C-alpha cells in the first residue's frame, strides 16, 4: 500500500521568472516568500525551510529531503491553468477577450441552440440566458482572461448551466469559462451587482451576488486542456482513488472523493483524517487557498498566519507518514502582497519532497510543473501523463 500527497500552497512564489516583463512588468519585482518574511517578523516556518525552502532562498542545504523549483509553462500566472499544468497537461495559449467584443457571437451561438437571450440594459455587453443565467466578464481575474456565467439555480439548475457553459466555451478562446451559482440568491440580486470595473469590462460582482456559501457549485472550463492526459483522470481509469481537497475539488477534473473547502484548518483536518482512514493505495491533491486570498487582499500578515499554520501541521504530520509514502509540497504561481497590485505574479515555484524513502537530492529547475503529474503517475505505475517528465528515479532511495 502506498500513498502520495500533493500539497499546493496556492501562490507561494519564490522569485520572478526571467520572462516576467513579457507578461506584466510589475511582476519583475515579485518574490512572495522573501517579501512576506521581510514584512512579517512573526513568520515562523522552520519545517518548510528545512524541507528545501532554505536551500532555494538562502542556499542552505536541507538535511534529508529532495527539493527544486519549477518554471510556469502556461501563459501568465493562473490557478486553474497552473493546476492543469501540474496535473500533466499544459494548456494552449489563450487570447484575452472582453464581452464587448464577443457578446454578439456568443448570443447568436446560444440562440442557434434554442436558448432565449435578453439584454437587461441597452449598451451593456451583458446578457441573460433563459431568464436565469447572466453572462459577462470575470471581474476578479486579469482583464480579459475569463468569461463568467452566474446563475440562480432556482431558475437554471447547475446541470443546465453547465450545458450553456460548454456552448460558450466552444465559441471563445479565453483561458477559462466559469459556470457557477447557487440556490440562495435570485436573478434580481445577480443583476443588481452587475458593474463596469474597467472601461468596457462589464460583469457580475461575484462576492456580492449571493452565490457563495451553502449550495454553491462551480464548473471551470479551460482552453486547450486535455483532461484525459492528466494524472487524476489516468488514475480514475485505473481504479486508483484520488482525493481532491480544497480548491483542487473545483479546478481539477476527477472521479474520486472531493472536498471543496476553503478554510485551512478544515482542509488539513480532512487530509489527515482521510489519510489515516484509507487502507488502499491513494493519492491526495490538496490546495491551501487562503494564502492566495491573502495575496489578493495584499495582506502579508494574513499570508504569514496561514504559512505558520501549515508549517506547524507539517511538523506534526510528517513523522506519522508510512514507510512507502511520499509528499510533494509546491505552489502554482506567485501572489506577492507587497508590490502594489493584487493579481497573481509570474514567479518560480518551490518543489519540496519528503518521505522515508526520499533521498536528499536537488532536482534542479524543472521546465514545467507537468513534471509533478508525470512523477505521480510513475509513483503508482500508471501510464504517462500527456506532458511532463518524471523525476521519481532521482528522488527515491
Secondary structure as a PSIPRED ss2 file (coil, helix, strand):
# PSIPRED VFORMAT (PSIPRED V4.0)

   1 X C   1.000  0.000  0.000
   2 X C   1.000  0.000  0.000
   3 X E   0.000  0.000  1.000
   4 X E   0.000  0.000  1.000
   5 X E   0.000  0.000  1.000
   6 X E   0.000  0.000  1.000
   7 X E   0.000  0.000  1.000
   8 X E   0.000  0.000  1.000
   9 X E   0.000  0.000  1.000
  10 X C   1.000  0.000  0.000
  11 X C   1.000  0.000  0.000
  12 X C   1.000  0.000  0.000
  13 X E   0.000  0.000  1.000
  14 X E   0.000  0.000  1.000
  15 X E   0.000  0.000  1.000
  16 X E   0.000  0.000  1.000
  17 X C   1.000  0.000  0.000
  18 X C   1.000  0.000  0.000
  19 X C   1.000  0.000  0.000
  20 X H   0.000  1.000  0.000
  21 X H   0.000  1.000  0.000
  22 X H   0.000  1.000  0.000
  23 X H   0.000  1.000  0.000
  24 X C   1.000  0.000  0.000
  25 X H   0.000  1.000  0.000
  26 X H   0.000  1.000  0.000
  27 X H   0.000  1.000  0.000
  28 X H   0.000  1.000  0.000
  29 X H   0.000  1.000  0.000
  30 X C   1.000  0.000  0.000
  31 X C   1.000  0.000  0.000
  32 X H   0.000  1.000  0.000
  33 X H   0.000  1.000  0.000
  34 X H   0.000  1.000  0.000
  35 X H   0.000  1.000  0.000
  36 X H   0.000  1.000  0.000
  37 X H   0.000  1.000  0.000
  38 X H   0.000  1.000  0.000
  39 X H   0.000  1.000  0.000
  40 X C   1.000  0.000  0.000
  41 X C   1.000  0.000  0.000
  42 X C   1.000  0.000  0.000
  43 X C   1.000  0.000  0.000
  44 X C   1.000  0.000  0.000
  45 X C   1.000  0.000  0.000
  46 X H   0.000  1.000  0.000
  47 X H   0.000  1.000  0.000
  48 X H   0.000  1.000  0.000
  49 X H   0.000  1.000  0.000
  50 X H   0.000  1.000  0.000
  51 X H   0.000  1.000  0.000
  52 X H   0.000  1.000  0.000
  53 X H   0.000  1.000  0.000
  54 X H   0.000  1.000  0.000
  55 X H   0.000  1.000  0.000
  56 X H   0.000  1.000  0.000
  57 X H   0.000  1.000  0.000
  58 X H   0.000  1.000  0.000
  59 X C   1.000  0.000  0.000
  60 X C   1.000  0.000  0.000
  61 X C   1.000  0.000  0.000
  62 X C   1.000  0.000  0.000
  63 X C   1.000  0.000  0.000
  64 X C   1.000  0.000  0.000
  65 X C   1.000  0.000  0.000
  66 X E   0.000  0.000  1.000
  67 X E   0.000  0.000  1.000
  68 X E   0.000  0.000  1.000
  69 X E   0.000  0.000  1.000
  70 X E   0.000  0.000  1.000
  71 X C   1.000  0.000  0.000
  72 X C   1.000  0.000  0.000
  73 X C   1.000  0.000  0.000
  74 X C   1.000  0.000  0.000
  75 X C   1.000  0.000  0.000
  76 X C   1.000  0.000  0.000
  77 X C   1.000  0.000  0.000
  78 X C   1.000  0.000  0.000
  79 X H   0.000  1.000  0.000
  80 X H   0.000  1.000  0.000
  81 X H   0.000  1.000  0.000
  82 X H   0.000  1.000  0.000
  83 X H   0.000  1.000  0.000
  84 X H   0.000  1.000  0.000
  85 X H   0.000  1.000  0.000
  86 X H   0.000  1.000  0.000
  87 X H   0.000  1.000  0.000
  88 X C   1.000  0.000  0.000
  89 X C   1.000  0.000  0.000
  90 X C   1.000  0.000  0.000
  91 X C   1.000  0.000  0.000
  92 X C   1.000  0.000  0.000
  93 X C   1.000  0.000  0.000
  94 X C   1.000  0.000  0.000
  95 X C   1.000  0.000  0.000
  96 X C   1.000  0.000  0.000
  97 X C   1.000  0.000  0.000
  98 X C   1.000  0.000  0.000
  99 X H   0.000  1.000  0.000
 100 X H   0.000  1.000  0.000
 101 X H   0.000  1.000  0.000
 102 X H   0.000  1.000  0.000
 103 X H   0.000  1.000  0.000
 104 X H   0.000  1.000  0.000
 105 X H   0.000  1.000  0.000
 106 X H   0.000  1.000  0.000
 107 X H   0.000  1.000  0.000
 108 X H   0.000  1.000  0.000
 109 X H   0.000  1.000  0.000
 110 X H   0.000  1.000  0.000
 111 X H   0.000  1.000  0.000
 112 X H   0.000  1.000  0.000
 113 X C   1.000  0.000  0.000
 114 X C   1.000  0.000  0.000
 115 X C   1.000  0.000  0.000
 116 X C   1.000  0.000  0.000
 117 X E   0.000  0.000  1.000
 118 X E   0.000  0.000  1.000
 119 X C   1.000  0.000  0.000
 120 X C   1.000  0.000  0.000
 121 X C   1.000  0.000  0.000
 122 X C   1.000  0.000  0.000
 123 X C   1.000  0.000  0.000
 124 X C   1.000  0.000  0.000
 125 X C   1.000  0.000  0.000
 126 X C   1.000  0.000  0.000
 127 X E   0.000  0.000  1.000
 128 X E   0.000  0.000  1.000
 129 X E   0.000  0.000  1.000
 130 X C   1.000  0.000  0.000
 131 X C   1.000  0.000  0.000
 132 X C   1.000  0.000  0.000
 133 X E   0.000  0.000  1.000
 134 X E   0.000  0.000  1.000
 135 X E   0.000  0.000  1.000
 136 X E   0.000  0.000  1.000
 137 X E   0.000  0.000  1.000
 138 X C   1.000  0.000  0.000
 139 X C   1.000  0.000  0.000
 140 X C   1.000  0.000  0.000
 141 X C   1.000  0.000  0.000
 142 X C   1.000  0.000  0.000
 143 X C   1.000  0.000  0.000
 144 X C   1.000  0.000  0.000
 145 X C   1.000  0.000  0.000
 146 X E   0.000  0.000  1.000
 147 X E   0.000  0.000  1.000
 148 X E   0.000  0.000  1.000
 149 X E   0.000  0.000  1.000
 150 X E   0.000  0.000  1.000
 151 X E   0.000  0.000  1.000
 152 X E   0.000  0.000  1.000
 153 X C   1.000  0.000  0.000
 154 X C   1.000  0.000  0.000
 155 X C   1.000  0.000  0.000
 156 X C   1.000  0.000  0.000
 157 X C   1.000  0.000  0.000
 158 X H   0.000  1.000  0.000
 159 X H   0.000  1.000  0.000
 160 X H   0.000  1.000  0.000
 161 X H   0.000  1.000  0.000
 162 X H   0.000  1.000  0.000
 163 X H   0.000  1.000  0.000
 164 X H   0.000  1.000  0.000
 165 X H   0.000  1.000  0.000
 166 X H   0.000  1.000  0.000
 167 X H   0.000  1.000  0.000
 168 X H   0.000  1.000  0.000
 169 X H   0.000  1.000  0.000
 170 X H   0.000  1.000  0.000
 171 X C   1.000  0.000  0.000
 172 X C   1.000  0.000  0.000
 173 X C   1.000  0.000  0.000
 174 X C   1.000  0.000  0.000
 175 X C   1.000  0.000  0.000
 176 X E   0.000  0.000  1.000
 177 X E   0.000  0.000  1.000
 178 X E   0.000  0.000  1.000
 179 X E   0.000  0.000  1.000
 180 X E   0.000  0.000  1.000
 181 X E   0.000  0.000  1.000
 182 X E   0.000  0.000  1.000
 183 X C   1.000  0.000  0.000
 184 X C   1.000  0.000  0.000
 185 X C   1.000  0.000  0.000
 186 X C   1.000  0.000  0.000
 187 X H   0.000  1.000  0.000
 188 X H   0.000  1.000  0.000
 189 X H   0.000  1.000  0.000
 190 X H   0.000  1.000  0.000
 191 X H   0.000  1.000  0.000
 192 X H   0.000  1.000  0.000
 193 X C   1.000  0.000  0.000
 194 X E   0.000  0.000  1.000
 195 X E   0.000  0.000  1.000
 196 X E   0.000  0.000  1.000
 197 X E   0.000  0.000  1.000
 198 X E   0.000  0.000  1.000
 199 X C   1.000  0.000  0.000
 200 X C   1.000  0.000  0.000
 201 X E   0.000  0.000  1.000
 202 X E   0.000  0.000  1.000
 203 X E   0.000  0.000  1.000
 204 X E   0.000  0.000  1.000
 205 X C   1.000  0.000  0.000
 206 X H   0.000  1.000  0.000
 207 X H   0.000  1.000  0.000
 208 X H   0.000  1.000  0.000
 209 X C   1.000  0.000  0.000
 210 X C   1.000  0.000  0.000
 211 X C   1.000  0.000  0.000
 212 X C   1.000  0.000  0.000
 213 X C   1.000  0.000  0.000
 214 X C   1.000  0.000  0.000
 215 X C   1.000  0.000  0.000
 216 X C   1.000  0.000  0.000
 217 X E   0.000  0.000  1.000
 218 X E   0.000  0.000  1.000
 219 X E   0.000  0.000  1.000
 220 X E   0.000  0.000  1.000
 221 X E   0.000  0.000  1.000
 222 X E   0.000  0.000  1.000
 223 X C   1.000  0.000  0.000
 224 X C   1.000  0.000  0.000
 225 X C   1.000  0.000  0.000
 226 X C   1.000  0.000  0.000
 227 X H   0.000  1.000  0.000
 228 X H   0.000  1.000  0.000
 229 X H   0.000  1.000  0.000
 230 X C   1.000  0.000  0.000
 231 X H   0.000  1.000  0.000
 232 X H   0.000  1.000  0.000
 233 X H   0.000  1.000  0.000
 234 X H   0.000  1.000  0.000
 235 X H   0.000  1.000  0.000
 236 X H   0.000  1.000  0.000
 237 X H   0.000  1.000  0.000
 238 X C   1.000  0.000  0.000
 239 X C   1.000  0.000  0.000
 240 X C   1.000  0.000  0.000
 241 X E   0.000  0.000  1.000
 242 X E   0.000  0.000  1.000
 243 X E   0.000  0.000  1.000
 244 X E   0.000  0.000  1.000
 245 X E   0.000  0.000  1.000
 246 X E   0.000  0.000  1.000
 247 X C   1.000  0.000  0.000
 248 X H   0.000  1.000  0.000
 249 X H   0.000  1.000  0.000
 250 X H   0.000  1.000  0.000
 251 X H   0.000  1.000  0.000
 252 X C   1.000  0.000  0.000
 253 X C   1.000  0.000  0.000
 254 X C   1.000  0.000  0.000
 255 X C   1.000  0.000  0.000
 256 X C   1.000  0.000  0.000
 257 X C   1.000  0.000  0.000
 258 X E   0.000  0.000  1.000
 259 X E   0.000  0.000  1.000
 260 X C   1.000  0.000  0.000
 261 X C   1.000  0.000  0.000
 262 X C   1.000  0.000  0.000
 263 X C   1.000  0.000  0.000
 264 X H   0.000  1.000  0.000
 265 X H   0.000  1.000  0.000
 266 X H   0.000  1.000  0.000
 267 X H   0.000  1.000  0.000
 268 X H   0.000  1.000  0.000
 269 X H   0.000  1.000  0.000
 270 X H   0.000  1.000  0.000
 271 X H   0.000  1.000  0.000
 272 X H   0.000  1.000  0.000
 273 X H   0.000  1.000  0.000
 274 X H   0.000  1.000  0.000
 275 X H   0.000  1.000  0.000
 276 X H   0.000  1.000  0.000
 277 X H   0.000  1.000  0.000
 278 X C   1.000  0.000  0.000
 279 X C   1.000  0.000  0.000
 280 X C   1.000  0.000  0.000
 281 X C   1.000  0.000  0.000
 282 X E   0.000  0.000  1.000
 283 X E   0.000  0.000  1.000
 284 X E   0.000  0.000  1.000
 285 X E   0.000  0.000  1.000
 286 X E   0.000  0.000  1.000
 287 X E   0.000  0.000  1.000
 288 X E   0.000  0.000  1.000
 289 X C   1.000  0.000  0.000
 290 X H   0.000  1.000  0.000
 291 X H   0.000  1.000  0.000
 292 X H   0.000  1.000  0.000
 293 X H   0.000  1.000  0.000
 294 X H   0.000  1.000  0.000
 295 X H   0.000  1.000  0.000
 296 X H   0.000  1.000  0.000
 297 X C   1.000  0.000  0.000
 298 X C   1.000  0.000  0.000
 299 X C   1.000  0.000  0.000
 300 X H   0.000  1.000  0.000
 301 X H   0.000  1.000  0.000
 302 X H   0.000  1.000  0.000
 303 X H   0.000  1.000  0.000
 304 X H   0.000  1.000  0.000
 305 X H   0.000  1.000  0.000
 306 X H   0.000  1.000  0.000
 307 X H   0.000  1.000  0.000
 308 X H   0.000  1.000  0.000
 309 X H   0.000  1.000  0.000
 310 X H   0.000  1.000  0.000
 311 X H   0.000  1.000  0.000
 312 X H   0.000  1.000  0.000
 313 X H   0.000  1.000  0.000
 314 X H   0.000  1.000  0.000
 315 X H   0.000  1.000  0.000
 316 X H   0.000  1.000  0.000
 317 X H   0.000  1.000  0.000
 318 X H   0.000  1.000  0.000
 319 X C   1.000  0.000  0.000
 320 X C   1.000  0.000  0.000
 321 X C   1.000  0.000  0.000
 322 X C   1.000  0.000  0.000
 323 X C   1.000  0.000  0.000
 324 X C   1.000  0.000  0.000
 325 X C   1.000  0.000  0.000
 326 X E   0.000  0.000  1.000
 327 X E   0.000  0.000  1.000
 328 X E   0.000  0.000  1.000
 329 X E   0.000  0.000  1.000
 330 X E   0.000  0.000  1.000
 331 X C   1.000  0.000  0.000
 332 X C   1.000  0.000  0.000
 333 X C   1.000  0.000  0.000
 334 X E   0.000  0.000  1.000
 335 X C   1.000  0.000  0.000
 336 X C   1.000  0.000  0.000
 337 X C   1.000  0.000  0.000
 338 X C   1.000  0.000  0.000
 339 X C   1.000  0.000  0.000
 340 X C   1.000  0.000  0.000
 341 X C   1.000  0.000  0.000
 342 X C   1.000  0.000  0.000
 343 X C   1.000  0.000  0.000
 344 X C   1.000  0.000  0.000
 345 X E   0.000  0.000  1.000
 346 X C   1.000  0.000  0.000
 347 X E   0.000  0.000  1.000
 348 X E   0.000  0.000  1.000
 349 X E   0.000  0.000  1.000
 350 X E   0.000  0.000  1.000
 351 X E   0.000  0.000  1.000
 352 X E   0.000  0.000  1.000
 353 X E   0.000  0.000  1.000
 354 X E   0.000  0.000  1.000
 355 X C   1.000  0.000  0.000
 356 X C   1.000  0.000  0.000
 357 X C   1.000  0.000  0.000
 358 X E   0.000  0.000  1.000
 359 X C   1.000  0.000  0.000
 360 X C   1.000  0.000  0.000
 361 X E   0.000  0.000  1.000
 362 X E   0.000  0.000  1.000
 363 X E   0.000  0.000  1.000
 364 X E   0.000  0.000  1.000
 365 X E   0.000  0.000  1.000
 366 X E   0.000  0.000  1.000
 367 X C   1.000  0.000  0.000
 368 X C   1.000  0.000  0.000
 369 X C   1.000  0.000  0.000
 370 X H   0.000  1.000  0.000
 371 X H   0.000  1.000  0.000
 372 X H   0.000  1.000  0.000
 373 X H   0.000  1.000  0.000
 374 X H   0.000  1.000  0.000
 375 X H   0.000  1.000  0.000
 376 X H   0.000  1.000  0.000
 377 X H   0.000  1.000  0.000
 378 X H   0.000  1.000  0.000
 379 X H   0.000  1.000  0.000
 380 X C   1.000  0.000  0.000
 381 X C   1.000  0.000  0.000
 382 X C   1.000  0.000  0.000
 383 X C   1.000  0.000  0.000
 384 X C   1.000  0.000  0.000
 385 X C   1.000  0.000  0.000
 386 X C   1.000  0.000  0.000
 387 X C   1.000  0.000  0.000
 388 X C   1.000  0.000  0.000
 389 X C   1.000  0.000  0.000
 390 X C   1.000  0.000  0.000
 391 X C   1.000  0.000  0.000
 392 X H   0.000  1.000  0.000
 393 X H   0.000  1.000  0.000
 394 X H   0.000  1.000  0.000
 395 X H   0.000  1.000  0.000
 396 X E   0.000  0.000  1.000
 397 X C   1.000  0.000  0.000
